Amino acid sequence: MTRTWPEDWDARKRGENCWFCRNEFGDPFYVGRVGNAYLERHSIARGHTIVVFRDRHVADFTALSAAEAASYWTDVHTVAHLIEQAYGPCHMNYQLLGNMVPHLHVHLVPRYLDDRAPGMPMPFEPTEVDAAEFDRQFRRLADVATSAG
């Protein structure tokens, strides 16, 4: 067998130098029971958000207790509603991958009637969101979260 995954994969799964554990995102626009929601600075759609499991390193969804899993999915559900209220997408994609950063997180990718891949997953080709636009999107989501709160 020829190894194709990175040599440091096992260390990543253990949480060594985990970008998410170090909270490299800045402030979340929503703090849930066990997850924080961050607007993506390198986005594939307006309102693209990740919900990161917090308080400890968890590489796989199956490492959660049943209660933690229920709380986490409740947080994801709440954040999806916030994005729907803020942007009115026609659909929402939920991507739980962890192939680059093995720390439990879900990408919420709002889909719009004019997006570039109707009926298919959005190509994962993130582009940096302009700082002023990022601030506008962040404030909008934070305002919706506060009013829903």
N, C-alpha and C positions, 0 to 999 in steps of 0.2 A: 504494500500500500504506500502510495506517495502522499505525504501530508500536504493538504492544500490550505488549511486554516493557519492563521498567524502563529508563530512560535510561542508568543506570549499569551495565547488564548486561555490556558488554564489559570494563569495569573489574573487575567482580566475577569474571568468568571468568579474568582475569589474576591474581587473588588480592589485589587492592587492598582493604584493610580486611577481610580474610577472618576471620570469626569463628572458624573451625576452625583456621586457621594461628596465631591468637593463643591457642589453647587456653583458650577461655572455659568449659570444662566442669568444670574441677577435675581430680581424680584419676581415671584409668581403673581399672576393676576387673580388666582384663586387658590386658597389653601383649604383642602378637604380634610377628611378624617385621617387618611393615610397617604394621600397623594397631593402633589402640587402641580398646578397647571402653568405652563410657560408658553408664551407665544414664541414661535420659531423665528429667529433672526435670519436664518437661511431657509426660505420657505418654498413650498411647491404650489401653494394656493393662499389666497387672502384668508387670514384667520387660522392658518395651519398651527396647530398647538400640540404640545406633548404633555401628557400627564405622567409624572415620574413618581414611583413609589419612594417614600422618604423614610427616614429614621434608621434605616439599616440597608446594607447592600443585599439585594435579592436578584440573582441572575435569571432565575426561571420562575414563571408563574406558578409552577407546581410546588415551589418552596414555601408558598403562603399557606397559612392555616385557612380553614373554610371561612372563619370570621374575617380574616384579613382580605381574602379574595372578595367577599361580599362587600366589604367597605371600599376596596379599591374600585370595583366595578360601579359602585354607587357614585364615587367621585368622577369616574369617566363619564357616566350617564349625566351627571349634573353639568359637567363642562360642555358636553355635547349640546345640552339645552341652552347654555349661555351663548355658544357660538351660533346656534340657530336663531336666537333672539337678536344677536348683534348683527348678523349678516344675511339671514334668510337664504341659506343654500338650498338647492333642490335635493341634495342627498349628502350623506356623511360617510366617509370611509374610515375604518378603524384598523390600524396596522400595529400589530404586536409582533415585533421582529427580534431585535436584540442581536443582530448579526455583526454589528460594528461595535456597539457598546452594550455588553451583556449585563445591563442593569434594567430591571423591569420598568418599562415605559410603553405607552401607547401613543401613536401618532393619530390625531384626529385631523382628517383632511376634508375640509368642506368642499363640496362639488357644486359647480354653478352651471347654469344653462348654456353659458358661452365658454366653458373650459375646453382645453385642447384634446381631451380624451373621452368623449361621451361614451358611456356604456362599458368603459374599461378602467382598470386602475390608472391613476395618474402616474406618469413617468417620474421616477425619483431623480429629478434634476433640479435640486434647490438653487435658488438665487438669493443673494443678499438683499434684504429689504432695506430700502433707504431709511436712514435714521428718523427723519420727520414722519414718514409713513408708519414706521414701526411704532413710534410714540403715539400716533393717532389710533392705530389698531389696539395697542395696549390699553390706552385710556378708555376706549369704547368697551372693551371686554371687562375691564376693571369696574367701570360704571355699571354695566349690566349685572356683574356679580354682586356689587354692593346693593343695588336695588332689589335683586332677587333674594338677598341674604337674610 
